[in-house]
Amino acid sequence: MTSLIARVFPQVVQNIDDRLARELGYPSMASFGVHTKEFPHYRFVDLYRTVEEYCKSRSEVMTIDSEQEEDLNSLLHGKRKKYISRRIKRSRNTAWPVGPAEEVYLPVDRFWLCKPSTPQSRDRLIFRLRYDEVLAKATLEVASEDPSFGESCLTRLAARSVENSVYRNRLLELTFESGAKDQYGDIERTERFRVMFKATEPVGDEDIVIDEEVRETLRRNVIDLHLKRDMLKAHHVPIRRGVLLYGPPGTGKTFACRYLCGKLPNITRIVATGAALLQVNSIFSLARTLQPSLVILEDVDLVFSSREVNLYSSVLGDLLDQMDGLRPHEDIGFILTTNSIDRMEAAIKDRPGRISQCIYFGAPKAELRKRYLLHYLQRYKTSALDVDKLVAESDGATQAFLKEWVHRSVQIATERLASQYVELELQNEDFREAMREMRRFSEGSTGRIIGFHTA
């Protein structure tokens, strides 16, 4: 029955190798050489867009979406195996992020057939791009009658996919997904390192309240380093520089990183925290691919603590190798943040050359606390407030505490209102009540939990 259908409707039942030969007008594909290159899975969308763009320059191109188990070389030159089907099987479409809250659906296995530009030319090409979900990789294959032409095409496409990457000059967040096995112990999905677009509101100069010495140090060691990279290189100043931000929780280290990301829109900014820190080699590989780049590793003491108590000593070794392996000409900077500098491995913090600048973020002093409060209070009616008294009563409070203190005080003040349309006016007693409540069960050393760093 199948052979009868194939004779009557040849387009219904056919094998992929027969289809390739028929479309390119070849009885045999023996003259085609195949070149193959594997990439991390997150490169799939860049490679797909690059092949599509290249094919637009060709006069006649057709595509076939079909999931095949065999590689392109086996399909063109290998004998058919009884246990592996070559019948065309429609490819699945998988979602790929191309921006914050933006994604496209692409086939996981596509063939592009480029017919000759002239009857006499030997520039026939077959491109195949496939995504292997189990092994978390993308594979680009190029088949051509002229081996050197096919190889050069593959090289150019790989380079162009980097130049025009959807990730370039974007704010990226790296995540890590653990692998999964089925009930028989077979791997269903390997551990996967994901590159996501991070959607955050930029922090401008008017949005951040920060000590001027800290601001100036960040400017010179991070912002100017990238904005003036050409001038600095001309004067033999290495662009590679590491900065360590340290201090208690809630003192503005993460907010400062957001501020720096907003000041550098024309470089790739890569943020990694939590389990993603275990993928140090992948992080720096991505940074090299998309340079100029800035790598931000948050809460590094969780993974890169002293090697005497470190469960991740091999990952610590990877970090040290990457920090030492950055060449002076590479446009890669990195920022490390930690709440506990004492826990960090001495080889990171105590060896000159790996970290070029340390910046302490502590509980703000009186003048800075006043600026914080005025910043958070600017949307409210404050004519009845004595802000200087609030500053004195908040000695030892971190930036995070001050922000929550204002919000809690506003919440308490709303309890006096009969409706949401009555104008809200803050009073000092609202802040005193909020302070009593916030510190009610957090006196002494436990006050640090909520952002108070004095008894």
C-alpha positions as CSV (number, residue, x, y, z in Angstrom):
1,M,0.0,0.0,0.0
2,T,2.8,2.4,0.9
3,S,4.6,1.9,-2.4
4,L,1.3,2.4,-4.3
5,I,0.8,5.7,-2.5
6,A,4.3,6.7,-3.2
7,R,3.9,6.1,-7.0
8,V,0.6,7.9,-7.2
9,F,1.5,10.8,-4.8
10,P,5.3,11.0,-4.8
11,Q,5.2,14.2,-2.7
12,V,3.3,12.4,0.1
13,V,5.8,9.7,1.0
14,Q,9.5,10.4,0.5
15,N,12.8,10.3,2.2
16,I,14.9,13.3,3.0
17,D,17.9,12.2,1.1
18,D,15.8,11.6,-2.1
19,R,14.2,15.0,-1.6
20,L,17.6,16.8,-1.3
21,A,18.9,15.1,-4.5
22,R,15.7,15.8,-6.4
23,E,15.5,19.5,-5.5
24,L,19.1,20.1,-6.4
25,G,18.9,18.1,-9.6
26,Y,21.4,15.4,-8.6
27,P,20.9,11.7,-8.9
28,S,23.6,11.3,-6.3
29,M,25.0,13.6,-3.6
30,A,28.4,11.8,-3.5
31,S,30.3,14.9,-4.8
32,F,29.1,17.0,-1.8
33,G,31.5,17.5,1.1
34,V,30.1,18.3,4.6
35,H,31.5,20.7,7.2
36,T,30.1,20.7,10.7
37,K,30.4,22.9,13.8
38,E,28.8,22.6,17.2
39,F,27.7,25.6,19.3
40,P,26.2,26.1,22.8
41,H,22.4,25.8,22.5
42,Y,21.8,29.5,23.1
43,R,23.5,30.3,19.8
44,F,20.8,28.6,17.9
45,V,18.7,31.8,17.3
46,D,21.7,33.8,16.1
47,L,22.7,31.0,13.7
48,Y,19.2,30.7,12.4
49,R,18.9,34.4,11.7
50,T,22.3,34.5,10.0
51,V,21.6,31.6,7.6
52,E,18.2,33.2,6.8
53,E,19.9,36.5,6.0
54,Y,22.6,34.8,3.8
55,C,19.9,32.9,1.9
56,K,18.1,36.1,1.0
57,S,21.2,37.0,-1.2
58,R,20.7,33.8,-3.2
59,S,18.4,33.8,-6.2
60,E,16.7,30.5,-5.5
61,V,16.4,28.9,-2.1
62,M,13.9,26.4,-0.7
63,T,13.6,25.1,2.9
64,I,12.6,21.8,4.4
65,D,11.6,21.4,8.0
66,S,12.2,17.8,9.0
67,E,13.5,16.2,12.2
68,Q,16.1,13.6,11.2
69,E,18.2,11.4,13.6
70,E,21.3,11.2,11.3
71,D,23.7,14.0,10.6
72,L,24.0,15.6,7.2
73,N,27.0,13.6,6.1
74,S,25.3,10.3,6.8
75,L,22.1,11.4,5.0
76,L,24.1,12.3,1.9
77,H,26.7,9.5,1.9
78,G,25.7,6.8,4.3
79,K,23.6,3.7,3.6
80,R,20.1,3.6,4.9
81,K,19.7,1.7,8.2
82,K,16.6,-0.4,8.9
83,Y,16.3,1.0,12.4
84,I,16.6,4.7,11.4
85,S,13.9,6.3,9.3
86,R,14.7,8.9,6.7
87,R,11.1,9.7,6.0
88,I,10.4,13.4,6.2
89,K,8.9,14.2,9.6
90,R,7.7,17.7,10.2
91,S,9.9,19.6,12.7
92,R,8.6,21.0,16.0
93,N,8.8,24.7,16.6
94,T,10.4,25.9,19.8
95,A,10.3,29.3,21.4
96,W,13.5,31.4,21.7
97,P,13.8,34.7,23.5
98,V,15.0,37.6,21.3
99,G,14.4,40.4,23.9
100,P,12.8,41.1,27.2
101,A,9.3,39.6,27.0
102,E,9.8,38.9,23.3
103,E,10.2,35.5,21.7
104,V,10.1,33.8,18.3
105,Y,9.2,30.2,17.3
106,L,11.7,28.4,15.2
107,P,11.9,24.9,13.8
108,V,14.4,22.7,15.7
109,D,15.6,21.1,12.4
110,R,15.7,23.0,9.1
111,F,17.4,22.4,5.7
112,W,18.1,25.3,3.3
113,L,18.8,24.3,-0.3
114,C,20.6,26.9,-2.4
115,K,20.4,26.2,-6.1
116,P,23.2,27.3,-8.4
117,S,23.4,31.0,-9.3
118,T,24.2,30.0,-12.9
119,P,23.8,26.7,-14.8
120,Q,27.6,26.3,-14.9
121,S,28.4,27.3,-11.3
122,R,29.3,24.8,-8.6
123,D,28.0,26.9,-5.7
124,R,25.1,24.7,-4.7
125,L,24.8,24.6,-1.0
126,I,22.9,22.7,1.7
127,F,22.6,24.3,5.1
128,R,21.2,22.4,8.0
129,L,20.7,23.8,11.5
130,R,19.3,21.6,14.3
131,Y,18.8,21.9,18.0
132,D,19.5,19.0,20.3
133,E,17.5,19.5,23.4
134,V,18.9,16.5,25.3
135,L,22.6,17.5,24.7
136,A,21.7,21.2,24.8
137,K,23.6,22.1,21.7
138,A,23.1,23.6,18.2
139,T,24.7,22.1,15.2
140,L,25.3,23.9,11.9
141,E,26.2,21.7,8.8
142,V,27.2,23.0,5.4
143,A,27.4,20.7,2.3
144,S,28.9,21.9,-0.9
145,E,30.5,20.5,-4.1
146,D,33.5,22.7,-3.5
147,P,34.9,21.8,0.0
148,S,36.8,25.1,0.3
149,F,33.6,27.1,-0.5
150,G,31.6,25.1,2.1
151,E,34.2,25.6,4.7
152,S,34.5,29.4,4.1
153,C,30.7,29.7,4.2
154,L,30.6,28.0,7.6
155,T,33.4,30.2,9.0
156,R,31.7,33.4,7.7
157,L,28.3,32.4,9.0
158,A,29.7,31.6,12.5
159,A,31.5,35.0,12.6
160,R,28.5,36.9,11.3
161,S,26.2,35.3,13.9
162,V,28.5,36.7,16.6
163,E,28.7,40.2,15.1
164,N,24.9,40.4,14.7
165,S,23.9,38.5,17.9
166,V,20.6,39.3,19.5
167,Y,22.5,39.2,22.8
168,R,25.0,41.9,21.8
169,N,24.9,45.1,23.8
170,R,22.0,43.8,25.9
171,L,21.5,43.3,29.6
172,L,21.6,39.5,30.1
173,E,20.8,37.3,33.1
174,L,22.3,33.8,33.3
175,T,20.4,31.0,34.9
176,F,21.1,27.3,35.4
177,E,18.6,24.4,35.0
178,S,19.5,21.1,36.5
179,G,19.2,18.0,34.4
180,A,16.4,15.4,34.5
181,K,16.2,11.6,34.1
182,D,13.3,9.3,33.3
183,Q,12.1,6.4,35.5
184,Y,14.8,4.1,33.9
185,G,17.7,6.5,34.7
186,D,18.1,7.6,31.1
187,I,18.9,11.3,30.6
188,E,15.9,13.3,29.4
189,R,17.5,16.7,29.7
190,T,21.1,17.6,30.5
191,E,22.0,20.4,32.8
192,R,21.4,23.6,30.9
193,F,23.0,27.0,31.1
194,R,20.4,29.6,29.9
195,V,20.9,33.1,28.6
196,M,17.9,35.3,29.3
197,F,17.2,39.0,28.6
198,K,17.0,40.9,31.9
199,A,14.2,43.5,31.9
200,T,15.0,46.2,34.5
201,E,14.4,49.9,34.6
202,P,17.6,51.8,34.1
203,V,18.9,53.7,37.1
204,G,20.0,57.2,36.2
205,D,22.1,59.8,38.2
206,E,18.9,61.3,39.6
207,D,17.7,57.9,40.8
208,I,20.7,56.8,42.8
209,V,21.7,58.3,46.1
210,I,25.3,57.3,46.7
211,D,28.4,58.6,48.4
212,E,30.3,60.8,46.0
213,E,33.6,59.1,46.6
214,V,31.9,55.8,45.8
215,R,30.3,57.3,42.6
216,E,33.6,58.7,41.5
217,T,35.4,55.4,42.1
218,L,32.8,53.5,40.1
219,R,33.0,56.0,37.3
220,R,36.7,55.7,36.8
221,N,37.0,52.0,37.3
222,V,34.0,50.8,35.4
223,I,32.2,53.4,33.3
224,D,35.1,55.4,31.9
225,L,37.1,52.2,31.4
226,H,34.6,51.2,28.7
227,L,33.6,54.6,27.4
228,K,37.2,55.6,26.8
229,R,38.5,52.1,25.8
230,D,40.1,53.3,22.5
231,M,41.9,56.1,24.1
232,L,43.2,53.9,27.0
233,K,44.3,51.2,24.6
234,A,46.2,53.8,22.6
235,H,48.1,54.7,25.8
236,H,48.7,51.0,26.7
237,V,46.2,50.9,29.6
238,P,44.7,47.4,29.9
239,I,40.9,47.3,29.7
240,R,40.7,44.2,31.9
241,R,39.8,45.3,35.4
242,G,38.1,43.6,38.4
243,V,36.1,45.5,41.0
244,L,34.9,44.0,44.3
245,L,31.8,45.6,46.0
246,Y,31.5,44.5,49.6
247,G,29.5,45.3,52.7
248,P,26.4,44.3,54.7
249,P,23.2,43.3,53.0
250,G,20.8,46.1,51.9
251,T,23.5,48.7,51.5
252,G,23.0,49.2,47.7
253,K,25.5,46.9,46.0
254,T,22.9,45.4,43.6
255,F,21.4,48.8,43.0
256,A,24.9,50.2,42.1
257,C,25.3,47.4,39.6
258,R,21.9,48.3,38.0
259,Y,23.2,51.9,37.9
260,L,26.4,50.8,36.1
261,C,24.4,48.7,33.6
262,G,22.3,51.7,32.8
263,K,25.4,53.9,32.2
264,L,26.9,51.4,29.7
265,P,24.1,50.7,27.1
266,N,26.6,50.0,24.3
267,I,28.3,47.0,25.8
268,T,27.0,43.5,26.8
269,R,26.2,43.3,30.5
270,I,26.1,39.8,31.9
271,V,24.6,39.2,35.4
272,A,25.1,35.8,37.1
273,T,24.1,34.8,40.6
274,G,23.1,31.6,42.5
275,A,23.6,28.3,40.7
276,A,24.7,30.1,37.5
277,L,28.0,31.0,39.3
278,L,28.9,27.3,39.0
279,Q,29.2,27.8,35.2
280,V,32.2,30.1,35.3
281,N,33.8,28.8,32.0
282,S,30.5,29.3,30.2
283,I,30.1,32.8,31.7
284,F,33.4,34.0,30.5
285,S,33.1,32.2,27.1
286,L,29.9,34.2,26.5
287,A,31.7,37.4,27.7
288,R,34.5,36.8,25.2
289,T,32.1,36.1,22.4
290,L,30.1,39.3,23.0
291,Q,32.9,41.7,24.0
292,P,33.1,44.5,24.9
293,S,31.3,43.1,27.9
294,L,30.9,43.5,31.7
295,V,30.4,40.5,33.8
296,I,28.7,40.9,37.2
297,L,28.9,38.0,39.6
298,E,26.7,38.6,42.6
299,D,27.0,37.1,46.1
300,V,30.2,35.3,45.2
301,D,31.0,34.3,48.8
302,L,28.2,31.6,48.4
303,V,30.4,29.7,45.8
304,F,33.9,31.2,46.0
305,S,34.4,31.0,49.8
306,S,37.7,30.0,51.4
307,R,39.0,26.7,49.8
308,E,39.3,25.1,53.3
309,V,35.5,24.9,53.5
310,N,34.6,25.2,49.9
311,L,32.4,22.5,48.4
312,Y,33.0,24.0,44.9
313,S,36.8,24.1,44.9
314,S,36.9,23.0,41.2
315,V,34.7,26.0,40.3
316,L,36.9,28.2,42.3
317,G,39.8,27.0,40.3
318,D,37.9,27.8,37.1
319,L,37.3,31.4,38.3
320,L,40.9,32.0,39.2
321,D,42.0,30.6,35.8
322,Q,39.5,32.9,34.0
323,M,40.6,35.9,35.9
324,D,44.3,35.2,35.2
325,G,43.6,34.2,31.6
326,L,42.0,37.5,30.5
327,R,44.4,39.3,28.1
328,P,45.1,43.0,28.4
329,H,43.5,43.7,25.0
330,E,40.3,41.9,25.8
331,D,37.4,44.2,26.4
332,I,36.0,42.4,29.5
333,G,35.5,43.9,32.9
334,F,34.1,42.1,35.9
335,I,32.4,43.1,39.1
336,L,32.1,40.8,42.1
337,T,29.7,41.5,45.0
338,T,29.7,40.0,48.5
339,N,28.0,40.4,51.8
340,S,30.8,38.7,53.6
341,I,34.3,39.5,52.4
342,D,35.8,37.5,55.3
343,R,34.4,34.2,53.8
344,M,35.9,34.8,50.4
345,E,38.9,32.8,49.1
346,A,42.1,34.7,49.8
347,A,43.4,34.0,46.3
348,I,40.7,36.2,45.0
349,K,40.7,39.1,47.4
350,D,44.3,39.1,48.7
351,R,46.3,38.6,45.5
352,P,47.0,41.9,43.6
353,G,46.2,41.8,39.9
354,R,42.9,39.8,40.1
355,I,40.9,42.6,41.8
356,S,42.0,46.1,40.9
357,Q,39.6,48.0,43.2
358,C,37.6,47.2,46.4
359,I,34.7,49.5,47.3
360,Y,32.9,49.3,50.6
361,F,29.2,49.8,50.9
362,G,28.1,50.4,54.5
363,A,25.2,51.9,56.4
364,P,24.9,55.5,55.2
365,K,26.0,58.4,57.4
366,A,23.6,61.2,58.5
367,E,24.0,63.4,55.4
368,L,23.4,60.4,53.0
369,R,20.5,59.1,55.1
370,K,18.8,62.5,54.7
371,R,19.3,62.4,50.9
372,Y,17.8,58.9,50.9
373,L,14.8,59.9,52.9
374,L,14.2,63.0,50.7
375,H,14.5,60.8,47.6
376,Y,11.9,58.3,48.8
377,L,9.6,61.0,50.2
378,Q,9.5,63.2,47.1
379,R,6.0,61.9,46.0
380,Y,4.3,62.6,49.3
381,K,3.1,65.6,51.2
382,T,5.8,66.2,53.9
383,S,5.2,69.8,55.2
384,A,4.5,68.4,58.8
385,L,7.6,66.3,58.8
386,D,10.8,67.1,60.7
387,V,13.2,65.2,58.4
388,D,16.3,66.0,60.6
389,K,14.7,64.2,63.5
390,L,14.0,61.2,61.2
391,V,17.7,61.2,60.2
392,A,18.8,61.2,63.8
393,E,16.4,58.4,64.7
394,S,17.6,56.2,61.9
395,D,21.3,56.0,62.9
396,G,22.6,52.6,61.8
397,A,19.9,52.0,59.2
398,T,20.8,50.7,55.7
399,Q,19.4,51.9,52.5
400,A,17.0,48.9,52.3
401,F,15.7,49.7,55.8
402,L,15.1,53.4,55.0
403,K,13.1,52.4,51.9
404,E,11.0,50.0,53.8
405,W,10.6,52.5,56.7
406,V,9.1,55.1,54.3
407,H,6.7,52.5,52.8
408,R,5.6,51.3,56.2
409,S,5.1,54.8,57.5
410,V,2.9,55.6,54.5
411,Q,0.9,52.4,55.1
412,I,0.4,53.5,58.7
413,A,-0.6,57.0,57.6
414,T,-3.3,55.7,55.3
415,E,-5.1,54.2,58.3
416,R,-6.2,57.7,59.2
417,L,-7.8,58.3,55.8
418,A,-11.6,57.7,55.2
419,S,-11.0,57.1,51.4
420,Q,-8.3,56.9,48.9
421,Y,-9.3,60.3,47.5
422,V,-8.3,62.2,50.7
423,E,-4.9,63.8,50.5
424,L,-2.3,61.9,52.6
425,E,0.0,63.9,54.9
426,L,2.9,62.2,56.6
427,Q,3.7,62.9,60.3
428,N,6.7,62.1,62.4
429,E,4.5,59.9,64.6
430,D,3.9,57.6,61.5
431,F,7.6,57.0,61.3
432,R,8.0,56.4,65.0
433,E,5.2,53.8,65.0
434,A,6.8,52.2,61.9
435,M,10.2,52.1,63.6
436,R,8.8,50.5,66.7
437,E,7.0,47.9,64.7
438,M,9.9,47.1,62.4
439,R,12.3,46.7,65.4
440,R,9.9,45.1,67.8
441,F,11.3,41.6,67.5
442,S,14.7,42.5,66.0
443,E,16.7,44.2,68.8
444,G,20.4,43.7,69.2
445,S,22.3,41.6,66.6
446,T,19.1,40.3,65.0
447,G,18.4,43.9,63.9
448,R,20.7,43.2,61.0
449,I,18.1,40.9,59.5
450,I,15.9,44.0,58.7
451,G,18.8,46.3,57.9
452,F,19.9,47.8,61.2
453,H,23.6,47.5,61.9
454,T,23.8,49.0,65.3
455,A,22.4,47.7,68.6
